[in-house]
Amino acid sequence: MVKSKIFYLYFLITFTILVLSLYLYPSISKSSFISSLPLIVWTNSAMERIGISDRPGNSSNIKLYAARGEYEPFQIGIQAHRSSVNNVNVRVSDLKGANNQIISRRHVTLYKEHYVYVTNPSPDRQGSNKSLGTGWYADGLIPFGDNLTGKYPTTGKFAAVPFSLEAGKNQPIWVDIYVPRDTLPGDYKGTFTVTSDRGTNSGEISLRVWDFELPLKPSLNSAFLFWGNQTQQASQEILKHKLNPQFNSRPLPELERELIDRWGLKSVNLGFWSGAELKNCRMSPPPSVAEIKAEAARHQPDLFKYVYSADEIGNCKNLYEPMKQWGRAIHQAGYANLVVMPPTPELYDDGSGTGRSAVDVWVVLPIDYEKSTQRIQQVLRKGDQVWSYNGLVQDGYSPKWQIDFAPINFRIQPGFISHSLGLTGLLYWRMDLWTSNPWRDVRTFFDKFDNNRPYPGDGMLVYPGEQVGVKGIVPSMRLKWLREGVEDYEYVEILKGLGQEKSALLMSQSVGRDWRNWTQKPQVLMSIRNRLGKEIKRIKTTTKN
């Protein structure tokens, strides 16, 4: 009897200590719990990179929000804890809603995140936005294949799955969920399962589908230059990320109808080039009106057609008259002239007597925007368009698109900053600048005009697919974050279209007011994004009733 009382007292004390330790020291208890697991699995927001040796997260469930016609991503973190793990694979179920509604797993795309090493970080301009420095970065995305059938690429140097994982190392998985346009609003739930030779782990996916739809053609126009030949696969891959490709080769009109109707192709460059660019202030004579019309007639009538005639010629004062000649020819043919340069008063009239600017689409860097703010407001009032572009590290404060910058850099410019400043388009100078070994070496660009400074990943937003068993190209994580920014832009645009322009602009400005004032906290951005979704849903619901 005494022994039983002693045992009971011992049990009570031990249990009390355990409960207190869980309550007072959750991190210690969690660490002790993790130490007993061979494989640790957790979920992460898509806006935070998972480092190769980062501590695991504390939840295997994720809550997402999306409209119809939207892609919504998240990450699955996988860590081998005390010893290596082999034969790791990941599957995702259908997402099921009320009344037998289903988002099929065929609309879920899985990628293995590929780490690259940055040996030469981007320059430090001593400002508020700095490179994260030397180290390993998850960037390239290796597609699993068909999530419905489980068939995966069988060729290529870097396979997605199954994979092995060394002790203490992480392997993140990027998950893209596409919400079909015929999906009913409401809550959907599904699961993901991680299998390995050390057992099975799983987690829950919760997705709330808003009762509104993103347009097929993005409201934000863009021209992302691809120097390789145009193919259907490359066109589709870029368009799936809400960006409009501009191919260095002559565009293929026979592909356009499907790309417009299915993937949202919005615009096309007619391909005439003056030769004027940075370090070359010389311009060839413009094409004839007949030549421009003949080229335009090859393309679908519902595309925005422009001529990208010159690049970075802001310092070429000798080109004002030739630029007017180009502008007049393009305008007489009925199309738009796009030039990368800040607005210039000498070009506010093309000389035709119409009062139309010689340039219709002015494309500026953040640093040039700040120098030309008043002029930008002038041309916007005239009805011209102003787009932004990104390249190198021109200043210490605006968003940057090199690999060694935080994810929010890629998302904030297309979405909230563009809306806040009245910018209606986005340009990028190249997507496929690859080294001889792009899946290992991302030292893509060294600026010969600036002491050979490095810019890792500049000019490279996609990877060649051959090394991962894909015919064509595959995306980077940076391309995904740009897509999320274009979708942010769409949310603001939808709310403005519902008569809430002031409210929409205030929300946009609270996240990204201008090039110097923008949040670097992903949770702040996501909070505003969800507020936009809720407000759009509220107004649409009220209107229906």
C-alpha positions as CSV (number, residue, x, y, z in Angstrom):
1,M,0.0,0.0,0.0
2,V,2.9,2.4,0.9
3,K,4.7,1.4,-2.3
4,S,1.6,2.2,-4.4
5,K,1.2,5.6,-2.7
6,I,4.9,6.3,-3.4
7,F,4.5,5.3,-7.0
8,Y,1.4,7.4,-7.4
9,L,3.2,10.4,-5.9
10,Y,6.2,9.9,-8.2
11,F,3.9,9.6,-11.2
12,L,2.0,12.8,-10.2
13,I,5.3,14.8,-9.7
14,T,6.7,13.6,-13.0
15,F,3.5,14.4,-14.9
16,T,3.3,17.9,-13.3
17,I,6.9,18.6,-14.3
18,L,6.1,17.5,-17.9
19,V,3.1,19.7,-18.1
20,L,4.9,22.7,-16.7
21,S,7.8,22.2,-19.1
22,L,5.4,22.1,-22.0
23,Y,3.7,25.3,-20.8
24,L,6.7,27.3,-19.6
25,Y,9.4,26.0,-22.0
26,P,7.7,25.1,-25.3
27,S,10.9,25.5,-27.4
28,I,12.8,23.0,-25.2
29,S,9.9,20.5,-25.3
30,K,9.6,20.9,-29.0
31,S,13.3,20.4,-29.5
32,S,13.2,17.2,-27.4
33,F,10.2,16.0,-29.4
34,I,11.9,16.7,-32.7
35,S,15.1,14.9,-31.6
36,S,13.2,11.7,-31.6
37,L,12.0,12.0,-35.2
38,P,13.9,10.6,-38.2
39,L,12.1,13.0,-40.7
40,I,10.7,16.4,-39.8
41,V,8.1,18.0,-42.1
42,W,6.6,21.4,-41.9
43,T,4.9,24.1,-44.0
44,N,6.1,27.6,-44.8
45,S,4.8,30.7,-46.5
46,A,6.0,31.1,-50.1
47,M,7.5,34.4,-49.1
48,E,10.3,33.1,-46.9
49,R,13.2,31.1,-48.2
50,I,14.0,27.9,-46.3
51,G,17.8,27.8,-45.8
52,I,19.7,24.6,-46.3
53,S,20.3,24.2,-42.5
54,D,17.5,26.3,-41.0
55,R,15.6,25.1,-38.0
56,P,12.3,23.4,-38.9
57,G,9.0,25.2,-38.6
58,N,6.4,24.2,-36.0
59,S,3.3,23.4,-38.1
60,S,2.5,20.9,-40.8
61,N,-0.7,22.7,-41.8
62,I,-1.2,25.7,-44.1
63,K,-4.1,28.1,-44.6
64,L,-4.3,29.8,-48.0
65,Y,-6.6,32.3,-49.8
66,A,-7.1,32.7,-53.5
67,A,-9.5,33.9,-56.2
68,R,-10.6,32.0,-59.2
69,G,-8.0,32.0,-62.0
70,E,-5.2,32.5,-59.4
71,Y,-2.1,30.6,-58.4
72,E,-1.5,30.3,-54.7
73,P,1.8,28.8,-53.5
74,F,3.3,27.5,-50.3
75,Q,6.3,25.4,-49.3
76,I,6.8,22.1,-47.6
77,G,10.0,21.8,-45.6
78,I,11.6,18.4,-45.1
79,Q,14.6,17.7,-42.8
80,A,16.5,14.6,-42.1
81,H,17.2,14.9,-38.4
82,R,19.8,12.5,-37.0
83,S,20.6,10.4,-39.9
84,S,20.2,10.4,-43.7
85,V,16.9,9.6,-45.3
86,N,16.4,7.9,-48.6
87,N,13.6,7.5,-51.2
88,V,11.8,10.7,-50.3
89,N,8.7,11.6,-52.3
90,V,5.7,13.9,-51.9
91,R,2.1,13.6,-53.1
92,V,-0.8,16.0,-52.7
93,S,-4.5,14.9,-52.6
94,D,-7.5,16.5,-54.2
95,L,-8.8,19.5,-52.3
96,K,-12.5,18.9,-51.3
97,G,-15.1,21.5,-50.5
98,A,-18.8,21.4,-49.6
99,N,-21.4,19.6,-51.7
100,N,-18.7,17.3,-53.3
101,Q,-16.9,20.2,-54.9
102,I,-13.3,19.3,-55.8
103,I,-10.1,21.1,-56.9
104,S,-8.4,18.2,-58.6
105,R,-4.8,17.5,-57.7
106,R,-4.1,17.8,-61.5
107,H,-4.1,21.6,-60.7
108,V,-1.4,21.2,-58.1
109,T,2.2,21.5,-59.3
110,L,5.1,20.3,-57.2
111,Y,8.7,21.4,-57.5
112,K,11.9,20.4,-55.8
113,E,13.7,23.6,-54.8
114,H,17.3,23.6,-56.1
115,Y,20.0,25.4,-54.1
116,V,22.7,27.5,-55.8
117,Y,25.7,29.0,-54.1
118,V,26.3,32.8,-54.4
119,T,30.1,33.3,-54.2
120,N,30.1,37.0,-55.3
121,P,27.2,38.9,-53.7
122,S,25.6,42.0,-55.3
123,P,27.2,45.4,-54.5
124,D,26.3,47.1,-51.2
125,R,25.0,50.6,-52.0
126,Q,24.8,51.4,-48.3
127,G,21.1,51.9,-48.2
128,S,18.0,50.3,-46.6
129,N,17.8,47.4,-49.0
130,K,20.9,45.2,-49.0
131,S,22.1,41.9,-50.4
132,L,21.8,38.9,-48.0
133,G,25.4,38.0,-48.8
134,T,27.4,34.9,-49.7
135,G,25.7,31.6,-49.2
136,W,23.3,28.9,-50.4
137,Y,19.9,30.1,-51.9
138,A,17.0,28.1,-53.1
139,D,16.1,29.4,-56.6
140,G,15.7,26.9,-59.4
141,L,12.5,24.8,-59.5
142,I,12.7,21.2,-60.7
143,P,9.2,20.0,-61.6
144,F,8.0,16.6,-60.3
145,G,5.9,15.8,-63.3
146,D,2.3,14.7,-63.3
147,N,0.9,14.9,-59.8
148,L,-2.2,12.9,-61.0
149,T,-0.4,9.9,-62.4
150,G,2.9,10.1,-60.5
151,K,4.8,9.9,-63.7
152,Y,8.1,11.9,-63.4
153,P,10.8,12.9,-65.9
154,T,13.2,10.0,-66.4
155,T,16.1,12.0,-68.0
156,G,18.2,14.9,-66.8
157,K,21.0,15.3,-64.4
158,F,18.9,16.7,-61.5
159,A,15.8,14.6,-60.7
160,A,13.0,15.9,-58.5
161,V,12.0,12.7,-56.8
162,P,12.7,10.4,-55.2
163,F,15.6,12.0,-53.4
164,S,17.9,11.3,-50.5
165,L,18.6,13.8,-47.7
166,E,21.7,14.1,-45.5
167,A,21.4,14.4,-41.7
168,G,20.7,18.0,-40.6
169,K,19.9,19.2,-44.2
170,N,16.7,20.6,-45.5
171,Q,14.9,20.1,-48.8
172,P,12.0,22.5,-49.5
173,I,9.3,21.6,-51.9
174,W,7.4,24.4,-53.7
175,V,3.7,23.8,-54.2
176,D,1.6,25.8,-56.7
177,I,-2.2,25.4,-56.4
178,Y,-4.2,26.8,-59.4
179,V,-7.8,27.6,-58.8
180,P,-9.8,26.8,-61.9
181,R,-12.2,29.5,-63.2
182,D,-15.3,27.4,-62.6
183,T,-14.5,26.7,-59.0
184,L,-17.3,27.5,-56.5
185,P,-16.3,29.8,-53.6
186,G,-15.8,28.3,-50.2
187,D,-13.4,26.3,-48.1
188,Y,-11.5,23.4,-49.5
189,K,-9.3,20.9,-47.7
190,G,-6.7,18.4,-48.7
191,T,-3.5,16.8,-47.5
192,F,0.1,16.3,-48.6
193,T,2.0,13.2,-47.8
194,V,5.8,12.8,-47.5
195,T,7.0,9.2,-47.8
196,S,10.5,7.8,-47.3
197,D,12.4,4.8,-46.1
198,R,12.0,6.1,-42.5
199,G,8.2,6.4,-42.6
200,T,5.4,8.7,-43.6
201,N,4.5,12.2,-42.6
202,S,1.5,14.3,-43.6
203,G,0.0,17.7,-43.3
204,E,-3.3,19.6,-44.0
205,I,-3.9,22.2,-46.7
206,S,-6.8,24.6,-46.2
207,L,-7.8,26.9,-49.1
208,R,-10.5,29.5,-49.0
209,V,-11.6,30.4,-52.6
210,W,-12.9,34.0,-52.8
211,D,-16.0,34.7,-54.8
212,F,-14.3,36.7,-57.6
213,E,-12.1,36.0,-60.5
214,L,-8.8,37.3,-61.8
215,P,-8.8,38.2,-65.5
216,L,-7.0,35.9,-68.0
217,K,-5.1,38.9,-69.4
218,P,-3.3,40.7,-66.6
219,S,-4.1,44.4,-66.2
220,L,-0.4,45.1,-65.7
221,N,1.3,44.9,-69.1
222,S,4.8,43.7,-69.4
223,A,7.7,42.9,-71.8
224,F,10.1,40.2,-70.5
225,L,12.8,39.7,-73.0
226,F,13.7,36.1,-73.9
227,W,16.8,35.9,-76.2
228,G,16.2,32.3,-77.3
229,N,13.9,31.3,-80.1
230,Q,10.1,31.4,-79.4
231,T,8.6,28.1,-78.7
232,Q,5.1,27.2,-77.5
233,Q,6.5,25.7,-74.3
234,A,8.6,28.9,-73.4
235,S,5.7,31.1,-74.3
236,Q,3.3,29.2,-72.1
237,E,5.7,28.9,-69.2
238,I,6.2,32.7,-69.1
239,L,2.5,33.5,-69.6
240,K,1.6,31.1,-66.8
241,H,3.5,33.5,-64.5
242,K,1.3,36.5,-65.7
243,L,4.2,38.0,-67.6
244,N,4.2,38.8,-71.3
245,P,7.2,37.4,-73.2
246,Q,9.1,39.3,-75.8
247,F,11.2,37.1,-78.0
248,N,14.5,38.2,-79.5
249,S,13.6,36.2,-82.6
250,R,10.8,37.2,-84.9
251,P,7.5,36.4,-83.2
252,L,5.4,33.5,-84.5
253,P,1.9,34.7,-85.2
254,E,0.7,31.1,-85.7
255,L,1.0,30.6,-81.9
256,E,-0.8,33.7,-80.9
257,R,-4.4,32.7,-81.0
258,E,-4.0,29.9,-78.5
259,L,-1.7,32.0,-76.3
260,I,-4.2,34.8,-76.2
261,D,-7.3,32.7,-75.5
262,R,-5.8,30.1,-73.1
263,W,-2.8,31.8,-71.5
264,G,-3.5,35.6,-71.6
265,L,-1.0,36.9,-74.2
266,K,-1.6,40.7,-74.2
267,S,0.9,42.4,-76.4
268,V,3.6,42.0,-79.1
269,N,6.7,43.9,-80.2
270,L,6.6,44.4,-83.9
271,G,10.4,44.0,-84.0
272,F,11.7,47.1,-85.6
273,W,14.9,48.3,-83.9
274,S,16.8,51.6,-84.3
275,G,20.1,50.4,-82.9
276,A,20.2,53.2,-80.3
277,E,21.1,52.0,-76.8
278,L,23.3,52.7,-73.8
279,K,26.8,53.7,-75.1
280,N,25.5,54.0,-78.7
281,C,23.7,57.4,-79.5
282,R,23.2,56.5,-83.1
283,M,19.8,55.7,-84.7
284,S,19.0,54.1,-88.1
285,P,16.2,55.7,-90.2
286,P,12.7,54.5,-89.2
287,P,10.8,51.8,-91.1
288,S,8.2,53.0,-93.5
289,V,4.6,53.2,-92.5
290,A,3.8,50.4,-95.0
291,E,6.5,48.2,-93.5
292,I,5.1,48.7,-90.0
293,K,1.5,48.0,-91.2
294,A,2.6,44.9,-93.0
295,E,4.2,43.5,-89.9
296,A,1.3,44.4,-87.7
297,A,-1.1,42.6,-90.1
298,R,0.7,39.3,-89.4
299,H,-0.5,39.4,-85.8
300,Q,-3.8,38.9,-84.1
301,P,-6.0,42.1,-84.0
302,D,-6.7,42.0,-80.2
303,L,-3.0,42.4,-79.2
304,F,-1.5,45.7,-78.0
305,K,1.2,46.3,-80.7
306,Y,4.2,48.4,-80.1
307,V,7.7,49.0,-81.4
308,Y,10.5,48.8,-78.9
309,S,12.7,51.3,-80.8
310,A,15.5,52.3,-78.4
311,D,17.0,51.4,-75.1
312,E,18.5,53.5,-72.3
313,I,19.1,56.6,-74.4
314,G,18.3,59.2,-71.7
315,N,21.7,60.9,-72.3
316,C,21.4,61.0,-76.1
317,K,20.3,64.5,-76.7
318,N,21.3,64.3,-80.3
319,L,18.5,61.7,-80.9
320,Y,15.5,63.9,-80.3
321,E,14.8,64.6,-83.9
322,P,15.4,61.0,-85.1
323,M,13.2,59.8,-82.3
324,K,10.4,62.1,-83.5
325,Q,10.8,60.6,-87.0
326,W,10.4,57.1,-85.5
327,G,7.5,58.2,-83.4
328,R,5.7,59.7,-86.4
329,A,6.1,56.6,-88.6
330,I,4.9,54.3,-85.8
331,H,1.9,56.6,-85.1
332,Q,0.9,56.9,-88.7
333,A,0.8,53.2,-88.9
334,G,-1.5,53.2,-85.8
335,Y,0.8,51.7,-83.1
336,A,2.8,52.7,-80.0
337,N,6.4,53.6,-79.6
338,L,8.2,52.1,-76.5
339,V,11.5,53.5,-75.4
340,V,13.6,52.9,-72.2
341,M,14.3,56.5,-71.1
342,P,12.8,59.0,-68.6
343,P,10.2,61.4,-70.0
344,T,11.9,64.3,-71.9
345,P,10.0,67.6,-72.7
346,E,11.7,67.8,-76.1
347,L,9.8,64.6,-77.1
348,Y,6.4,65.6,-75.8
349,D,5.4,66.3,-79.4
350,D,6.2,64.1,-82.4
351,G,6.0,67.0,-84.8
352,S,2.9,65.7,-86.6
353,G,0.6,68.4,-85.4
354,T,-1.5,66.1,-83.2
355,G,0.3,67.0,-79.9
356,R,1.1,63.3,-79.4
357,S,4.4,62.5,-77.7
358,A,7.1,60.9,-79.8
359,V,7.2,58.2,-77.1
360,D,4.0,56.4,-76.0
361,V,5.5,54.1,-73.4
362,W,8.3,55.5,-71.2
363,V,10.2,52.8,-69.3
364,V,12.2,54.0,-66.3
365,L,14.4,52.7,-63.6
366,P,13.5,53.6,-59.9
367,I,16.5,55.9,-59.8
368,D,15.3,57.7,-63.0
369,Y,11.8,57.9,-61.7
370,E,12.9,59.8,-58.7
371,K,14.9,62.2,-60.9
372,S,11.9,62.7,-63.2
373,T,8.9,62.6,-60.9
374,Q,7.4,65.9,-62.2
375,R,7.9,64.9,-65.8
376,I,6.3,61.5,-65.2
377,Q,3.2,63.2,-63.8
378,Q,3.2,65.4,-66.9
379,V,3.2,62.6,-69.4
380,L,0.7,60.6,-67.4
381,R,-1.7,63.6,-67.7
382,K,-1.1,63.6,-71.4
383,G,-2.2,60.0,-71.6
384,D,1.2,58.4,-72.1
385,Q,2.1,55.2,-70.3
386,V,4.9,54.8,-67.8
387,W,6.4,51.4,-67.0
388,S,9.2,50.5,-64.7
389,Y,12.1,48.1,-65.2
390,N,14.8,46.5,-63.0
391,G,18.4,45.7,-63.6
392,L,21.7,45.6,-61.6
393,V,21.8,47.4,-58.3
394,Q,21.3,51.1,-59.3
395,D,20.6,52.4,-55.8
396,G,20.5,51.3,-52.2
397,Y,16.7,51.5,-51.5
398,S,14.5,50.2,-54.3
399,P,13.6,46.5,-54.9
400,K,16.3,44.3,-56.5
401,W,15.9,41.2,-58.6
402,Q,19.3,39.4,-58.0
403,I,19.2,36.0,-56.3
404,D,20.8,37.3,-53.1
405,F,17.9,39.6,-52.2
406,A,14.9,38.8,-50.0
407,P,11.8,37.4,-51.7
408,I,9.6,40.5,-51.1
409,N,11.9,42.4,-53.6
410,F,10.4,40.6,-56.5
411,R,6.8,40.9,-55.4
412,I,6.5,44.5,-54.2
413,Q,7.5,46.2,-57.5
414,P,5.0,44.6,-59.9
415,G,2.1,44.9,-57.5
416,F,1.8,47.6,-54.8
417,I,4.5,50.0,-55.9
418,S,3.3,50.0,-59.5
419,H,-0.2,50.8,-58.5
420,S,0.8,53.4,-56.0
421,L,2.8,55.3,-58.6
422,G,0.4,54.9,-61.5
423,L,2.7,52.6,-63.5
424,T,1.0,50.3,-65.9
425,G,3.7,48.0,-67.1
426,L,7.0,46.2,-66.3
427,L,10.0,45.4,-68.4
428,Y,13.0,43.1,-67.9
429,W,16.0,43.0,-70.1
430,R,16.6,39.3,-70.3
431,M,15.2,36.1,-68.8
432,D,17.6,33.4,-70.1
433,L,21.2,34.7,-69.5
434,W,22.8,31.4,-68.6
435,T,26.4,30.5,-67.7
436,S,27.9,27.3,-69.2
437,N,26.6,25.4,-66.1
438,P,23.5,27.4,-65.0
439,W,22.3,24.9,-62.4
440,R,25.6,25.3,-60.5
441,D,26.9,28.6,-61.6
442,V,24.7,31.7,-61.3
443,R,27.4,34.3,-61.9
444,T,25.5,35.6,-64.8
445,F,26.5,39.2,-65.1
446,F,29.6,41.3,-64.2
447,D,29.4,45.0,-65.1
448,K,32.4,45.8,-67.2
449,F,31.5,49.5,-66.9
450,D,31.6,49.4,-63.1
451,N,34.8,47.7,-62.0
452,N,33.4,44.3,-63.0
453,R,31.0,44.3,-60.2
454,P,29.0,41.0,-59.8
455,Y,25.2,40.7,-60.0
456,P,24.3,37.0,-59.4
457,G,21.3,35.8,-61.3
458,D,20.7,39.1,-63.1
459,G,19.2,38.5,-66.5
460,M,18.1,35.0,-65.5
461,L,14.6,34.2,-64.3
462,V,14.3,30.8,-65.9
463,Y,16.5,27.7,-66.1
464,P,17.2,25.4,-69.0
465,G,15.0,22.3,-68.8
466,E,17.3,19.8,-70.3
467,Q,19.2,19.2,-67.1
468,V,15.9,18.3,-65.3
469,G,14.3,16.2,-68.0
470,V,12.1,19.0,-69.5
471,K,12.0,20.1,-73.1
472,G,12.2,23.8,-72.8
473,I,12.5,26.0,-69.7
474,V,11.6,25.8,-66.0
475,P,10.9,28.6,-63.6
476,S,12.9,30.1,-60.7
477,M,11.4,31.0,-57.4
478,R,12.0,34.6,-58.4
479,L,9.6,34.2,-61.3
480,K,7.0,32.9,-58.9
481,W,7.3,35.9,-56.7
482,L,7.0,38.2,-59.7
483,R,3.7,36.4,-60.6
484,E,2.4,37.0,-57.0
485,G,3.1,40.7,-57.5
486,V,1.2,40.8,-60.7
487,E,-1.7,39.2,-58.9
488,D,-1.4,41.8,-56.1
489,Y,-1.8,44.4,-58.8
490,E,-4.9,42.7,-60.0
491,Y,-6.5,42.7,-56.5
492,V,-6.0,46.5,-56.3
493,E,-7.3,47.0,-59.8
494,I,-10.5,44.9,-59.1
495,L,-11.2,46.9,-55.9
496,K,-10.8,50.2,-57.9
497,G,-13.2,48.9,-60.5
498,L,-15.8,48.4,-57.8
499,G,-15.8,52.1,-57.1
500,Q,-13.3,52.0,-54.2
501,E,-10.4,53.7,-55.9
502,K,-9.4,55.8,-52.9
503,S,-9.6,52.9,-50.5
504,A,-7.7,50.6,-52.9
505,L,-4.9,53.2,-53.4
506,L,-4.6,53.8,-49.6
507,M,-4.2,50.0,-49.0
508,S,-1.6,49.8,-51.8
509,Q,0.4,52.8,-50.5
510,S,0.4,51.3,-47.0
511,V,2.5,48.5,-48.3
512,G,4.5,50.1,-51.1
513,R,4.1,53.9,-51.3
514,D,7.1,54.5,-53.6
515,W,10.6,53.3,-54.3
516,R,12.0,54.3,-50.9
517,N,9.0,53.5,-48.7
518,W,7.9,49.8,-49.0
519,T,7.6,47.1,-46.4
520,Q,10.2,44.4,-46.1
521,K,8.0,42.3,-43.9
522,P,6.1,39.6,-45.8
523,Q,3.4,39.3,-43.1
524,V,2.5,43.0,-43.6
525,L,2.1,42.5,-47.3
526,M,0.0,39.3,-46.8
527,S,-2.2,41.1,-44.3
528,I,-3.0,43.8,-46.8
529,R,-3.5,41.2,-49.6
530,N,-6.1,39.4,-47.5
531,R,-7.8,42.7,-46.6
532,L,-8.2,43.4,-50.3
533,G,-9.7,40.0,-50.9
534,K,-12.2,40.4,-48.0
535,E,-13.2,43.9,-49.2
536,I,-13.7,42.7,-52.8
537,K,-15.8,39.8,-51.6
538,R,-17.8,42.0,-49.3
539,I,-18.7,44.4,-52.0
540,K,-19.5,41.7,-54.5
541,T,-21.7,39.9,-52.0
542,T,-23.5,43.2,-51.2
543,T,-24.1,43.9,-54.9
544,K,-25.5,40.4,-55.4
545,N,-28.0,40.8,-52.6
